[in-house]
Amino acid sequence: MNKQIAANKRNTILIMVGFVAFIAAIGAIISYATNDWHVAITVFVIAAIYAIIQYFLASKLAVALTGAREISRADNPKLYNTVEKVASMANVPMPKVYLIDDPAPNAFATGRDPKHSIIAATTGLLDIMSNNELTAVIGHEMSHIKNYDIRISMITFGLVCIIGTISDLGFRMLFYGNRRSRGERSPVGIVLVLFTSILAPIAASIAQLAVSREREYLADASSAKITHYPDGMIAALKKLDTHARPMKQQNAATEALFINNPLRKGALSNLFSTHPPIEKRIERLEHGKTQI
């Protein structure tokens, strides 16, 4: 398990370096196309400021986008006590506990580190899960906290947004610039900006998908290890599959945070989903039960 976590963190670093290089390339291409290298500097300054803001405020943004509200023990003893128990089992600081009023069974964790973390669950999850199954789900989310997946997820989310913003900037500079400067632009640069603007969001989504899928497998296994009860995680996943439904308050930006895909399924949902198929997750847990 420790080897998997270390490998996952190394792979994440490589992906983040790739993202940074990609942003640098986009800024350089836009600068070349507009014959103005101040653009590249501006892109990096904006990206740096945005990254700092994202680091400290991303969890609040995620909470706002999902409609979650913070609760105390008195508000929902079942959820609060389960989070407290699993935090003790995992040797993790007690996260803040949030509840989402939604019949779709789901949960997520966010925050910049274990000391500043949040776990949220829907009312639908609490309605269908037994105590052991809820413990397993919370163990899954606690694993994301313990393994620092929450930080990686939020950084990836921020970089994906930055790439989308830069791509949009490229389009605006090409098609909404003044007429005189438009004639001075390099045709090669224009082609490159168009190509990058189309490719960048796709590449960002694929990278986010790759990070999320592997981390879901790892969190399932970590939950089984924390609770010493892999059958609880397996049973919880089966219920999530059986009772799966899209959440009322949906946002593609927070999709990767949840234990189960919260969005409506489309024709290409399995290919481009940030979550691996639940049957594959169950299969991995079944094969790994003897090692837990």
C-alpha positions in Angstrom: 0.0 0.0 0.0 2.8 2.4 0.9 4.5 1.7 -2.4 1.2 2.5 -4.3 0.8 5.8 -2.4 4.4 6.8 -3.1 4.1 5.9 -6.8 0.8 7.8 -7.0 2.4 10.9 -5.5 5.3 10.7 -8.0 3.0 10.3 -10.9 1.0 13.3 -9.6 4.1 15.4 -9.5 4.9 14.5 -13.1 1.4 15.4 -14.1 1.6 18.8 -12.3 5.0 19.5 -14.0 3.4 18.6 -17.3 0.6 21.0 -16.6 3.0 23.8 -15.8 4.9 23.1 -19.0 1.7 23.1 -21.0 0.7 26.5 -19.5 4.1 27.9 -20.4 3.7 26.6 -24.0 0.3 28.1 -24.4 1.5 31.5 -23.1 4.4 31.4 -25.5 2.2 30.5 -28.5 -0.2 33.3 -27.7 2.8 35.7 -27.4 4.2 34.5 -30.7 0.9 34.9 -32.5 0.3 38.4 -31.2 3.9 39.4 -31.4 3.8 40.6 -27.8 5.9 38.7 -25.3 4.4 40.6 -22.4 1.4 38.2 -22.8 3.6 35.2 -21.6 4.7 37.2 -18.5 1.1 38.2 -17.8 -0.1 34.6 -18.1 2.4 33.4 -15.5 1.7 36.3 -13.1 -2.1 35.6 -13.3 -1.5 31.8 -13.0 0.7 32.3 -9.9 -1.9 34.6 -8.2 -4.7 32.3 -9.1 -2.8 29.2 -7.7 -2.3 30.9 -4.4 -5.9 31.9 -4.1 -7.0 28.4 -5.3 -4.8 26.8 -2.6 -6.5 28.6 0.3 -10.1 29.0 -1.1 -10.7 25.9 -3.2 -12.4 23.9 -0.5 -14.8 26.8 0.2 -15.6 27.0 -3.5 -16.2 23.2 -3.6 -18.6 23.5 -0.7 -20.5 26.4 -2.3 -20.8 24.5 -5.6 -22.2 21.4 -3.9 -24.6 23.2 -1.6 -23.1 21.5 1.5 -23.6 23.0 5.0 -21.5 22.5 8.1 -23.0 20.4 10.9 -22.3 19.6 14.5 -22.8 16.4 16.4 -26.3 17.5 17.5 -27.4 18.1 13.9 -26.6 14.6 12.7 -25.1 12.3 15.3 -24.8 9.3 12.9 -22.6 11.1 10.3 -20.6 13.2 12.8 -19.8 10.2 15.1 -18.8 8.1 12.1 -16.4 10.7 10.8 -15.0 11.1 14.3 -14.5 7.3 14.7 -12.9 6.8 11.4 -10.6 9.8 11.9 -9.4 8.2 15.1 -8.9 4.9 13.3 -6.9 6.5 10.5 -4.9 8.7 12.9 -6.1 11.8 11.0 -7.2 15.2 12.6 -10.9 15.5 12.8 -12.2 17.1 9.6 -15.1 19.5 9.5 -18.3 17.6 8.7 -20.8 18.8 6.1 -24.2 17.6 5.0 -25.7 17.9 1.5 -29.5 17.8 1.2 -29.8 15.5 -1.8 -31.4 12.1 -2.3 -28.5 10.9 -4.5 -26.1 8.8 -2.4 -22.7 10.4 -2.5 -19.8 11.8 -0.5 -16.6 13.8 -1.0 -13.6 15.1 0.9 -11.7 18.3 0.2 -9.2 20.7 1.8 -5.5 21.6 1.4 -4.1 19.2 4.0 -5.4 16.9 6.8 -5.4 19.8 9.3 -7.7 21.8 7.0 -10.0 19.1 5.6 -13.7 18.6 5.0 -15.9 15.5 4.6 -19.3 15.9 3.2 -22.1 13.3 2.7 -25.6 13.5 1.2 -28.8 12.7 3.0 -29.3 10.0 0.4 -26.1 8.3 1.4 -27.2 8.2 5.1 -30.6 6.9 4.2 -29.3 3.7 2.4 -26.1 2.8 4.2 -25.8 0.6 7.3 -23.3 1.6 10.0 -20.6 -0.6 8.5 -21.2 0.6 5.0 -21.2 4.3 6.1 -17.9 3.6 8.0 -16.4 2.2 4.8 -17.5 5.3 2.7 -16.1 7.7 5.3 -13.0 5.6 5.3 -12.7 6.1 1.6 -12.9 9.8 2.0 -10.6 9.8 5.0 -8.0 8.0 2.8 -8.2 10.9 0.3 -7.3 13.2 3.2 -4.6 11.0 4.7 -2.9 10.4 1.3 -3.1 14.1 0.4 -5.3 13.3 -2.5 -7.5 16.3 -1.5 -4.6 18.7 -2.2 -3.8 17.1 -5.5 -7.4 17.2 -6.6 -7.8 20.9 -5.8 -4.5 21.8 -7.5 -5.6 19.8 -10.6 -8.9 21.5 -10.6 -7.2 24.9 -10.5 -4.8 24.1 -13.3 -7.6 22.7 -15.5 -9.5 26.0 -15.0 -6.3 28.0 -15.8 -5.8 26.1 -19.0 -9.4 26.7 -20.0 -9.0 30.4 -19.2 -5.8 30.7 -21.3 -7.4 28.9 -24.2 -10.3 31.3 -24.1 -7.9 34.2 -23.9 -6.3 33.0 -27.1 -9.6 33.0 -28.9 -10.5 36.4 -27.7 -7.1 37.9 -28.8 -7.5 36.4 -32.2 -11.1 37.3 -33.0 -11.8 40.4 -30.9 -8.5 42.3 -31.2 -8.3 45.6 -33.0 -8.2 45.4 -36.8 -4.8 47.0 -37.3 -2.9 44.6 -34.9 -4.8 41.7 -36.4 -3.0 42.1 -39.7 0.5 42.0 -38.0 -0.1 38.5 -36.6 1.8 35.5 -37.8 -0.4 33.0 -39.7 1.6 30.2 -38.1 0.9 31.7 -34.7 -2.8 31.9 -35.4 -2.9 28.2 -36.4 -1.0 27.3 -33.3 -3.3 29.3 -31.0 -6.4 27.7 -32.6 -4.9 24.2 -32.2 -3.9 24.8 -28.6 -7.2 26.3 -27.7 -9.0 23.2 -29.0 -6.4 20.7 -27.6 -5.8 22.2 -24.1 -9.2 21.5 -22.5 -9.1 18.0 -23.8 -5.6 17.3 -22.5 -6.5 18.8 -19.2 -9.6 16.6 -18.8 -7.6 13.5 -19.7 -4.9 14.3 -17.1 -7.6 14.9 -14.5 -9.3 11.6 -15.4 -6.0 9.7 -15.1 -5.3 11.1 -11.6 -8.8 10.6 -10.3 -9.3 7.0 -11.5 -6.2 5.7 -9.8 -6.9 7.6 -6.6 -10.3 6.1 -6.4 -8.9 2.5 -6.5 -6.3 3.4 -3.9 -8.9 5.1 -1.6 -11.1 2.0 -1.8 -8.2 -0.2 -0.7 -7.1 2.2 2.0 -10.6 2.3 3.4 -10.6 -1.5 3.7 -7.3 -1.3 5.4 -8.3 1.4 7.9 -11.6 -0.4 8.9 -10.1 -3.9 8.6 -13.4 -4.8 6.8 -13.2 -4.9 3.0 -16.6 -6.4 2.8 -18.0 -3.2 4.1 -16.5 -1.2 1.3 -17.7 -3.8 -1.3 -21.2 -3.7 0.1 -21.2 0.1 0.1 -20.0 0.2 -3.6 -22.8 -2.2 -4.6 -25.4 0.1 -3.0 -23.8 3.1 -4.6 -24.1 1.3 -8.0 -27.7 0.1 -7.4 -29.0 3.5 -6.1 -26.9 5.7 -8.3 -28.6 8.9 -9.6 -27.4 12.3 -10.6 -27.3 15.0 -7.9 -29.6 17.9 -8.0 -26.9 20.5 -7.8 -24.4 19.4 -10.5 -21.1 20.9 -11.5 -18.5 19.2 -13.7 -15.7 21.0 -11.9 -16.4 19.0 -8.7 -17.1 15.7 -10.3 -13.7 14.2 -9.5 -14.2 14.9 -5.7 -17.1 12.5 -5.2 -16.9 8.8 -4.4 -19.4 8.2 -7.2 -20.0 10.1 -10.4 -22.6 12.8 -9.5 -23.4 13.8 -13.1 -25.9 12.5 -15.6 -24.6 9.6 -17.7 -24.1 10.1 -21.4 -23.0 7.9 -24.3 -19.3 8.4 -23.5 -19.6 8.4 -19.7 -17.4 5.4 -19.1 -14.7 6.7 -21.4 -14.4 10.2 -20.0 -15.7 9.8 -16.5 -13.3 10.7 -13.7 -14.4 7.5 -11.9 -13.6 3.9 -12.8 -16.6 1.6 -13.2 -17.9 0.4 -9.8 -17.7 -3.3 -10.9 -14.0 -2.8 -11.6 -13.5 -1.2 -8.1 -15.3 -4.2 -6.5 -13.3 -6.6 -8.5 -10.0 -5.1 -7.3 -11.2 -5.2 -3.7 -12.2 -8.8 -4.0 -8.8 -9.7 -5.4 -7.0 -7.8 -2.7 -9.0 -9.0 0.3 -6.4 -11.5 1.4 -3.7 -8.8 1.5 -5.8 -6.5 3.8 
